Amino acid sequence: MSITSGWDTVARYLWRMPSSVLADAAAVGRFPNTLQALARGYRAAESIRSLTGNSDPWVIAALLGVPVEHHEQPPVAELTPGVRSEYECEGRRVLIYTQPLARLAAVMRRQAPRLRYLDLGGLHLAHELYHYLEHCRPDLAAAPDQDSPRLSELAAHAFTQALLDLDFFPAELDSLAGA
Ligand SMILES: [Zn+2]
C-alpha cells in the first residue's frame, strides 16, 4: 500500500476511525487538530518507510539503533496502570512489558477474536517508535506535538496503523485493555 501525504491520506483512513473518537474530538472543538494529528502520524509512517526502506518495526528499530527490551512489567507497575510499553530518549531504547501484553492478548482472544493473530509486541513497538521519533529524533520523520499528549497519542496510533497497514484503529486496543 502506498501512502500519500496530506488530507487525501486522512480521508482515506478516516472511515476506519471509531465514531467515538470523532465525536469526542468534535465535541471539544479539536476536530481540525485531531485531523492534523492523524495526518502527522500517517506522514511520519511514510517518511520512515522511505527512509529505511522498511515497514517492519523490529527492523526499523534496529536501523535506528534503538534496542528493544522486554520486561515483565513497568518498574513501578502500580504507579503506571495500563502502561504496556515505553520509550526512553536518554536510555535510547524501547521497553515492552510482557505481562500487560499477555493480559491484553487474553482479552482479545475473548472479545476480538479477529485480531488474535496480531503481533502485539510489534504493534506496541511501532507505537513507541513514533514517540521516540517525535521526541528523540524530530529531525527524521515527525515533529513533536506542542500542546497535547492526547493528540500525540492519536498521531502514534495513526503512525502504527499506517506502518503496519492495519484495518482497524489501534486505539481500539486501549478500549479492550480498559485503559
Ligand atoms: Zn503513546
Residues whose N, C-alpha, C, O or C-beta is under 5 A from the ligand:
A	BS01	ZN	E153 A156
